[in-house]
Structure formats: C-alpha cells, structure tokens
C-alpha cells in the first residue's frame, strides 16, 4: 500500500464522513422543520375549530334574536290593533256624547221657549250615553233616545 493510496483512502473516508455529517445535519433540520410545520398545522386546526364553534354560537344567537324580533313585531301589531279598536270605541263614545249633548241642548232650548211640553229623557237613553262597556252599538241601532210620554222637570235638565 502506497502512501498516496492511503491518503486518498483517508481523504475518501474523510469526504464520506463529511458527507454523512452534512446529510445527518440536513436530516435533523428537515425533521425540525417538519415538527414545526406539524405544530403549526395543529394550531391552525384548533383555531379553525374554535372559529367554527364561535360561528355556530353566533348563528344560534342570530336565530334567537330573529325569533325575538318576530315575537316583538307580533306584539307590536297586536298592540296597534288594540289601540285602533280603542280609538274607534272612543270616537263612537265622543260622537254619542256630542249627539246627546245636542239633543239635551235642543230640549232645554225648546223647554225655555215653551214650544214643546217638558219631556223626560228615558233611563235607557241616559245609560246608553254613559256606558263604559266595550261593546258599543252602532249609531243606527241606538234609536231616538227620547221617550214621548215621560215628563221632565227643570231640575233634571
């Protein structure tokens, strides 16, 4: 064995050793990079799951709020309908009151002039004019409101 062969063999071994070290070093780097990427992927999956959970909760909350809005809308509609009904009833009562006031004033005026004998307003008419019942009769079903044969005195007017 010649020294040149020996040195070339040592150099070859040394080269192979360096190559193995480089390969080993690159392998460790790659393993570390793979671990880092794996951890990053796992973190992203967890975040994705958290976002999905948050989205489901938000959707659930949105559905609940939509139901509440619908319920509130229905309640407002019912309240508005009740308000309109009460306003109609109030208008009818005001109209009936105005009619009875005019009738009363006309009767007082006729009595003062003496053109009409004094008459008494029937109990039915006076009760009907001041009813608190929510069931009102229409104007045509109320009738005239004055009884023909009853006398009325000045104190009752």
C-alpha positions in Angstrom: 0.0 0.0 0.0 1.4 3.2 -1.1 1.1 6.4 1.0 -0.8 8.1 -1.8 -3.3 5.3 -1.8 -3.6 5.7 1.9 -4.0 9.4 1.8 -6.6 9.1 -0.9 -8.4 6.5 1.1 -8.3 8.7 4.1 -9.5 11.6 2.1 -12.3 9.5 0.7 -13.2 8.4 4.2 -13.0 11.9 5.4 -15.1 13.1 2.5 -17.7 10.3 3.2 -17.7 11.3 6.8 -18.2 14.9 6.0 -21.0 14.0 3.6 -22.6 11.8 6.2 -22.4 14.6 8.7 -23.9 17.0 6.2 -26.7 14.5 5.4 -27.3 14.0 9.1 -27.4 17.7 9.7 -29.8 18.3 6.8 -31.9 15.4 8.1 -32.1 16.9 11.6 -33.0 20.3 10.0 -35.7 18.7 7.9 -37.1 16.8 11.0 -37.2 20.1 13.0 -38.9 21.9 10.1 -41.5 19.0 9.8 -42.2 19.2 13.6 -42.6 23.0 13.4 -45.0 22.7 10.4 -46.9 19.9 12.1 -47.3 22.0 15.2 -48.4 25.0 13.1 -50.9 22.8 11.3 -52.3 21.5 14.6 -52.6 25.1 15.9 -54.4 26.2 12.7 -56.8 23.2 13.1 -57.6 24.2 16.7 -58.1 27.8 15.6 -60.4 26.6 12.8 -62.4 24.5 15.3 -62.7 27.5 17.6 -63.8 29.7 14.7 -66.4 27.0 13.8 -67.7 26.9 17.4 -67.9 30.7 17.5 -69.7 30.8 14.2 -72.2 28.2 15.4 -72.8 30.2 18.6 -73.2 33.4 16.6 -75.7 31.6 14.2 -77.6 30.3 17.2 -77.7 33.8 18.8 -78.8 35.3 15.5 -81.7 32.8 15.2 -82.8 33.5 18.7 -82.7 37.3 18.1 -84.7 36.8 14.8 -87.3 34.9 16.8 -87.4 37.6 19.4 -87.8 40.3 16.7 -90.7 38.3 15.1 -92.3 38.0 18.6 -91.9 41.7 19.3 -93.3 42.5 15.9 -96.3 40.4 16.6 -96.8 42.0 20.0 -96.5 45.5 18.4 -99.0 44.6 15.8 -101.4 43.3 18.4 -100.9 46.4 20.5 -101.5 48.6 17.4 -104.7 46.7 16.6 -105.9 47.1 20.2 -105.1 50.8 20.0 -107.1 51.2 16.8 -110.0 49.4 18.3 -109.9 51.6 21.4 -109.7 54.7 19.3 -112.7 53.6 17.3 -114.6 53.0 20.5 -113.5 56.3 21.9 -114.6 58.1 18.7 -118.0 56.4 18.9 -118.4 57.4 22.5 -117.4 61.0 21.7 -119.9 61.0 18.8 -122.6 59.6 21.0 -121.8 62.2 23.7 -121.9 65.0 21.2 -125.3 63.8 19.9 -126.7 63.5 23.3 -125.4 67.0 24.2 -127.0 68.5 21.1 -130.2 66.7 21.9 -130.1 67.9 25.5 -129.4 71.5 24.5 -132.2 71.3 21.9 -134.7 70.0 24.5 -133.6 72.7 27.0 -134.0 75.4 24.4 -137.4 74.1 23.4 -138.5 74.0 27.1 -137.3 77.6 27.6 -139.2 78.8 24.6 -142.2 76.7 25.7 -142.8 75.4 22.2 -142.6 71.8 23.4 -144.1 70.4 26.6 -141.5 69.2 29.0 -140.4 65.6 28.4 -138.3 63.3 30.5 -135.3 61.6 28.9 -135.7 57.8 29.3 -133.4 55.9 31.6 -132.3 53.8 28.7 -131.0 56.8 26.8 -129.0 58.2 29.7 -127.5 54.8 30.5 -126.6 54.3 26.9 -124.8 57.6 26.6 -122.5 57.0 29.6 -121.8 53.3 29.2 -118.4 52.0 30.0 -118.9 48.7 28.2 -116.6 47.9 25.4 -119.5 46.5 23.3 -121.0 49.6 21.6 -124.0 49.7 19.4 -123.9 51.4 16.0 -125.5 54.8 15.6 -128.5 53.3 13.6 -129.3 50.8 16.4 -129.4 53.5 19.2 -132.7 54.9 18.2 -134.0 58.4 19.0 -133.1 58.3 22.7 -136.2 60.3 24.0 -139.4 58.7 25.4 -142.5 60.6 24.3 -144.8 60.3 27.3 -142.4 61.0 30.2 -142.4 64.4 31.8 -139.1 66.1 32.8 -138.7 68.9 35.2 -136.2 71.8 35.0 -134.1 70.3 37.8 -133.5 67.1 35.9 -132.2 69.0 32.8 
